Amino acid sequence: MTSTSAGAPSDATFQLLDAVSRAVAEEARHPDGAEMCQRVVDTVCEAFGTPTGWVYLFDRDTGEPRLAAKRVLPPVFSVEPERWEGLCWCVEALLEPHAPGTKADNVDVVQCTRLYGVQSGDSAGLTHHTTVPLIAAGRRVGVMNVAREDWQKIPEPELSVLTLIGRMLAIGVAGLEVHGSAVADAVTADRLHLAQELHDTVLQSLTGIALNLDVAASSLEAAPDVAEERLERSANLTQQALENARGAIEGLHTRAAESGGLAAALGRMADDFTANYGIPVDRDIELTAEPLSPAVEHGLLRVVSEGLHNVVKHADASRAHLVLRRRERRLSLILEDDGRGFERTTVYASPHGYGLASMRRRVRLLGGRFRLKTAPGEGTRVEVSVGVDAGE
């Protein structure tokens, strides 16, 4: 590497920086950063005529160094690979807090403590290396070292180039971390979504299966017809649970609009509920033919499904009532039962707690309003209001 006599960067410098920038950009698809670090250290070593180089990246949580890339290492490291483990002087210096502009924040030539006591043949004549801190937005993400036999301090212009390269690589590594964090968040969100769907579908079906099997078992001798009916209900619910599980895992939930709209879907849900549990659901549904957003359709279906699940599991109700009306750009939904009710002050400590929290969360995701009315002996009433375009 050389610079022009006037101090301006040479063509070789521009070519090097271009090669490094392309390496950082093109290897951004590999999340662990190893390919990016390897290409950069290879490019730098070839440009500076240094046979040996390596990169450590620091774990964001623990600060532990991880060997991310290596090139033509001294023989001793093949015989004693443990020499790479733990901290060394350059890593410790970089991890220690320092004021900007101090030695640990700048490229420098240091004696390699990992080669202390090693014979010249086993160290390939290496004793020192140039340390290039990898710092992005004030955070030390790693260190790149390059070395050659009888290493001498290199000229300031070339140190400046190495400093710039270190910053480019650090930004690339930090970008991978941000992307990885976003991916992790997305995975977490998907898991929460799947857990929600399984709760709102499969677990509700399993609850129904258990209740019907209990009745069937207690009716086998005294009322075999009732037992047979309950076993048939359990079989239907089992099939329903399997279909719901498949849909939740594959993310292929049937849109209400594809099967007659929200009103028709709610009607089928109410009919199935009555058939499976013997609890009538009165309906008062007024909707125009104008389609709703898929998010609203799916969200309200799940809210009603959870509400009916609470009716059969907790309310000890003999009847439920479902109201759905559209007024201009808003939908109003009411689901109430004549069951035992409960104290609102202990709502989330009650058996209803998780289901009600699930309903409230779905409504809030749609930007809607959720209201609960209940008292011991007075049944339970859930009121929901959402915009017809919510979720778009």
KAJO-V345496 format. One record per pair of residues at least 24 apart in sequence whose C-alpha atoms are under 10 Angstrom apart, sorted by the first residue. I is the first residue (numbers start at 1). J is the second residue. Records with the same first field share a line. If there is no record, write none. Layout:
I=J + J
This chain:
1=44 + 46 + 47 + 48 + 49 + 157 + 158 + 161
2=47 + 48 + 155 + 157 + 158
3=157 + 158
4=157
7=157
8=157
9=157 + 158 + 161
12=47
13=47 + 158 + 161
14=161
15=47
16=40 + 43 + 44 + 46 + 47 + 48 + 161 + 165
17=43 + 44 + 161 + 162 + 164 + 165 + 168
19=43 + 44
20=44 + 165 + 166 + 168 + 169
21=165 + 168 + 169 + 172
23=169 + 172
24=168 + 169 + 170 + 171 + 172 + 173 + 175
25=169 + 172
27=172 + 176
28=172 + 173 + 175 + 176 + 179
29=176 + 179
30=176
31=173 + 175 + 176 + 177 + 179 + 180
32=57 + 68 + 173 + 176 + 177 + 180
33=57 + 68 + 69 + 169 + 172 + 173 + 174 + 175 + 176 + 177
34=67 + 68 + 69 + 70 + 173
35=68 + 69
36=68 + 69 + 169 + 172 + 173
37=67 + 68 + 69 + 70 + 144 + 169 + 170 + 172 + 173
38=68 + 69 + 70 + 71
39=69
40=69 + 144 + 165 + 166 + 168 + 169
41=69 + 70 + 71 + 144 + 145 + 146 + 165 + 169
42=69 + 70 + 71 + 72 + 146
44=146 + 162 + 165
45=71 + 145 + 146 + 147 + 148
48=146 + 147 + 148 + 154 + 158 + 162
49=146 + 147 + 148
50=129 + 146 + 147 + 148 + 149 + 151
51=146 + 147 + 148 + 149
52=124 + 126 + 129 + 145 + 146 + 147 + 148 + 149
53=129 + 130 + 131 + 144 + 145 + 146 + 147 + 148
54=131 + 143 + 144 + 145 + 146 + 147
55=131 + 132 + 133 + 134 + 142 + 143 + 144 + 145 + 146
56=84 + 91 + 133 + 134 + 141 + 142 + 143 + 144 + 145
57=91 + 134 + 140 + 141 + 142 + 143 + 144 + 170 + 173
58=91 + 95 + 134 + 140 + 141 + 142 + 143
59=141 + 142
60=139 + 140 + 141 + 142 + 174 + 177
63=95 + 140 + 141 + 142
64=91 + 95 + 142
65=91 + 92 + 95 + 141 + 142 + 143
66=142
67=142 + 143
68=142 + 144
69=144
70=144 + 145 + 146
71=146
72=124 + 147
73=123 + 124 + 126 + 147
74=115 + 120 + 121 + 122 + 123 + 124 + 125 + 126
75=121 + 122 + 123 + 124
76=114 + 115 + 118 + 119 + 120 + 121 + 122 + 123 + 124
77=114 + 115 + 122 + 123
78=122
79=122
82=114
83=113 + 114 + 115
84=114
85=114
87=113 + 114
88=112 + 113 + 114
89=113 + 114
90=129 + 130 + 131 + 132 + 133 + 143 + 144 + 145
91=131 + 133 + 142 + 143 + 144
93=133
94=131 + 132 + 133 + 134 + 135 + 140 + 141 + 142 + 143
95=133 + 139 + 140 + 141 + 142 + 143
96=140
97=140
100=138
104=131 + 132 + 133
105=131 + 132 + 133 + 134 + 135 + 138 + 140 + 163
106=131 + 132 + 133 + 134 + 135 + 159 + 160 + 162 + 163 + 166
107=131 + 132 + 133 + 134 + 143 + 144 + 145 + 156 + 159 + 160 + 161 + 162 + 163 + 166
108=132 + 133 + 145 + 153 + 154 + 159 + 163
109=145 + 146 + 147 + 151 + 152 + 153 + 154 + 159
110=145 + 151 + 153
111=151
112=145 + 147
120=149
123=149
124=148 + 149 + 150
125=149 + 150 + 151
126=150 + 151
127=151
128=152 + 153
129=153
130=154 + 159 + 162
131=162 + 163 + 166
132=159 + 162 + 163 + 164 + 165 + 166 + 167
133=162 + 163 + 165 + 166 + 167 + 169 + 170
134=163 + 164 + 165 + 166 + 167 + 168 + 169 + 170 + 171 + 172 + 173 + 174
135=163 + 166 + 167 + 168 + 169 + 170 + 171 + 173 + 174
136=166 + 167 + 168 + 169 + 170 + 171 + 172 + 173 + 174 + 175
137=167 + 170 + 171 + 174
139=170 + 174
140=170 + 174
141=169 + 170 + 171 + 173 + 174 + 177
142=166 + 169 + 170 + 173 + 174
143=169 + 170
144=169 + 170
193=248 + 251
194=245 + 248 + 249 + 250 + 251
195=248 + 249
196=248 + 302 + 358 + 362
197=244 + 245 + 247 + 248 + 249 + 251 + 253 + 302
198=241 + 244 + 245 + 246 + 247 + 248 + 249
199=245 + 306 + 354 + 355 + 358
200=244 + 248 + 301 + 302 + 303 + 304 + 305 + 306 + 307 + 309 + 355 + 358 + 359
201=240 + 241 + 242 + 243 + 244 + 245 + 247 + 248 + 302 + 305 + 306 + 309
202=237 + 238 + 240 + 241 + 242 + 243 + 244 + 245 + 246 + 248
203=241 + 244 + 245 + 309
204=237 + 241 + 305 + 306 + 308 + 309 + 310 + 312 + 313
205=234 + 236 + 237 + 238 + 239 + 240 + 241 + 242 + 244 + 276 + 309
206=234 + 237 + 238 + 240 + 241
207=237 + 309 + 312 + 313
208=233 + 234 + 237 + 238 + 273 + 276 + 277 + 309 + 312 + 313
209=233 + 234 + 235 + 236 + 237 + 238 + 241 + 276 + 277
210=234 + 237
211=277 + 312 + 313
212=237 + 276 + 277
229=275 + 276
230=276 + 277
232=276
233=272 + 275 + 276 + 277
234=276 + 277
236=272 + 275 + 276
237=272 + 276
253=298
254=294 + 298
255=293 + 294 + 295 + 297 + 298 + 301
256=291 + 292 + 293 + 294 + 296 + 297 + 298 + 301
257=291 + 292 + 293 + 294 + 297 + 298
261=287 + 289 + 290 + 291 + 292 + 297
262=287 + 291 + 292 + 294 + 296 + 297 + 298 + 300 + 301 + 324
263=287 + 288 + 289 + 297 + 301 + 324 + 325
265=297 + 298 + 301
266=297 + 300 + 301 + 304 + 305 + 322 + 324
267=322
269=301 + 304 + 305 + 308
270=304 + 305 + 308 + 320 + 321 + 322
273=305 + 308 + 309 + 312
274=319 + 320
277=312
278=312 + 318 + 319
279=308 + 311 + 312 + 316 + 317 + 318 + 319 + 320
280=317 + 318 + 319 + 320 + 321
281=308 + 318 + 319 + 320 + 321 + 322 + 335 + 336 + 337
282=319 + 320 + 321 + 322 + 323 + 335 + 336
283=320 + 321 + 322 + 323 + 324 + 335
284=321 + 322 + 323 + 324 + 325 + 333 + 334
285=322 + 323 + 324 + 325 + 326 + 333
286=323 + 324 + 325 + 326 + 327 + 331 + 332
287=324 + 325 + 326 + 327 + 331
288=325 + 326 + 327 + 328
290=388
291=388 + 389
292=331 + 387 + 388 + 389 + 390 + 392
293=387 + 388 + 389 + 390 + 391 + 392
294=388 + 389 + 390 + 391 + 392
295=362 + 365 + 366 + 388 + 389 + 390 + 391 + 392
296=331 + 362 + 363 + 365 + 366 + 368 + 386 + 387 + 388 + 389 + 390 + 391 + 392
297=388 + 390
298=362
299=359 + 361 + 362 + 363 + 365 + 366 + 390 + 391
300=324 + 331 + 333 + 359 + 362 + 363 + 366 + 384 + 385 + 386
302=358 + 359 + 362 + 363
303=333 + 335 + 355 + 356 + 358 + 359 + 360 + 361 + 362 + 363 + 382 + 384
304=333 + 334 + 335 + 359 + 382
305=355 + 359
306=352 + 354 + 355 + 356 + 358 + 359
307=335 + 336 + 337 + 352 + 355 + 356 + 358 + 359 + 380 + 381 + 382
308=335 + 336 + 337
309=352 + 355
310=337 + 351 + 352 + 353 + 354 + 355 + 356 + 380
311=335 + 336 + 337 + 338 + 339 + 340 + 341 + 352 + 379 + 380
312=337 + 339
313=351 + 352
314=339 + 340 + 341 + 342 + 350 + 351 + 352
315=339 + 340 + 341 + 342 + 351 + 352 + 377 + 379 + 380
316=340 + 341 + 379
317=341 + 379 + 380
320=379 + 380 + 381
321=381
322=381 + 382
323=383
324=383 + 384 + 385
325=385
326=385 + 386 + 387 + 388
327=387 + 388
328=387 + 388
329=386 + 387 + 388 + 389 + 390
330=368 + 385 + 386 + 387 + 388 + 389 + 390
331=368 + 384 + 385 + 386 + 387 + 388 + 389
332=368 + 369 + 383 + 384 + 385 + 386 + 387 + 388
333=370 + 382 + 383 + 384 + 385 + 386
334=371 + 372 + 381 + 382 + 383 + 384 + 385
335=372 + 380 + 381 + 382 + 383 + 384
336=372 + 373 + 374 + 379 + 380 + 381 + 382 + 383
337=374 + 378 + 379 + 380 + 381 + 382
338=377 + 378 + 379 + 380 + 381
339=374 + 376 + 377 + 378 + 379 + 380
340=374 + 375 + 376 + 377 + 378 + 379 + 380
341=373 + 374 + 375 + 376 + 377 + 378 + 379 + 380 + 381
342=373 + 374 + 375 + 376 + 377 + 378 + 379 + 380
343=373 + 374 + 375 + 376 + 377
344=372 + 373 + 374 + 375 + 376 + 380
345=375
347=372 + 374
356=382
359=384
360=384
363=390
365=390 + 391
366=390 + 391 + 392
367=391
